[in-house]
């Protein structure tokens, strides 16, 4: 697993539990979440060609079933019919709706 200069697994755990509702203790135990973070779920992604299809984390109009949190670096997001753009940095996350749908199925 890649090592982050400023974040330990414990810090990532705290951020998940405090910031992301589906990771709160009433839905997932801290032990399970710790094991999940230790798995190969953290990916280092370096953008080399902005026009490449590989540089997109999500595509407009395509459903997804995954969650992404930016731990380091920046991400540019384009959304809406007006193609509004914003730039996010560390701890910006996407995909809570996918996690919430999974929780709804389990409950």
Secondary structure, DSSP 8 states (H G I E B T S, - for coil): ----SS--HHHHHHHHHHH-GGGSTTTS-HHHHHHHHHSTT------S-TTSGGG-SS-TT------EE--SS-EEEEETTTTEEEEE-TT-EE-HHHHHHHHHHH-
